[in-house]
Amino acid sequence: MPFYMMVPEGSQASHPLPVMIALPAHGASKESVAGVLSSPGVREKLEWSPKENYGQVFARKGYLVFCPDPPGFGERQEPLSMEDAAFLGSPSQNPLGSSCKNLTITAEALGLTFAGLALWDMMGLVDYISTLPAADSARIGCCGFSGGGLDTLWLAAMDDRIRLAVISGYLHSTGKSILETHLCTCNFVPELWLNYDIGDIAALIAPRPAFYENGIRDILNGPDGIQDPLNQFHKIQKIYKLFEKEDAIAHGSFDGPHMWYGLGYEFVDRYLL
């Protein structure tokens, strides 16, 4: 799994640093999240969505940052399938494209899930980070927007070594949002939605700090608009109340579309810096 490790200027080896794992969205890669202008596509993306270099921002704030390519993204895109090649010819590979849909279908045919395979990879990255003298393994956070929010959700829910999570653009209900608006199969674990909603998975992060943000005009909110993610957030709040950790969870909304807005930076600093 290729990744960028971003080290803050002026850091000293004798002082382990807090860590942020910055996971990219659909239509992104480790390059865009790290602010590495490696191609015209990345430059155009960051011109259109200039706040999506959140890995670079965290590095400038003093964090040791890891920006990986999850399975199917960036350098880890799969070759074009034979079916697609037959109908589409041989188009050049988009560096900001993804092949997670094909990987999801193949995983399910083998009795696996793409979510589980991606989670395994991310936990392997945490294994590696925990071996580094420069990393403070007691202060590892994870953040991501959209599909990166999905990956952050699963990693923080299933791995207690993640001490804090920032999930942007992915706190939605399954029934009224994800099944209606999210087109890629990588959003789904077969039949899980019948019993558990996104808020139930997010509640597994409790009582560790978690910050969520959603755009008021995000089309992925579904027909109920911003009320849909707020309903999920209120469910999660009840779990934090049981732990008497109401201050460890927060939600921010902004008047904008589906995008990383960056409302959670001060929240992260409060717990990790």
DAGIRA-V401230 format. One record per run of one state. SS is the DSSP state (hx for helix, st for strand, lp for the rest). FROM is the first residue (numbers start at 1). TO is the last residue. Records with the same first field share a line. If there is no record, write none. Layout:
SS->FROM-TO ; FROM-TO
//
This chain:
lp->1-2 ; 7-16 ; 24-29 ; 35-39 ; 49-49 ; 53-53 ; 61-63 ; 69-72 ; 77-81 ; 89-97 ; 99-99 ; 110-113 ; 130-134 ; 146-146 ; 159-163 ; 169-173 ; 182-184 ; 188-191 ; 195-197 ; 204-208 ; 216-218 ; 222-225 ; 243-245 ; 255-264 ; 273-273
st->3-6 ; 17-23 ; 64-68 ; 73-73 ; 98-98 ; 135-145 ; 164-168 ; 209-215 ; 249-254
hx->30-34 ; 40-48 ; 50-52 ; 54-60 ; 74-76 ; 82-88 ; 100-109 ; 114-129 ; 147-158 ; 174-181 ; 185-187 ; 192-194 ; 198-203 ; 219-221 ; 226-242 ; 246-248 ; 265-272
//
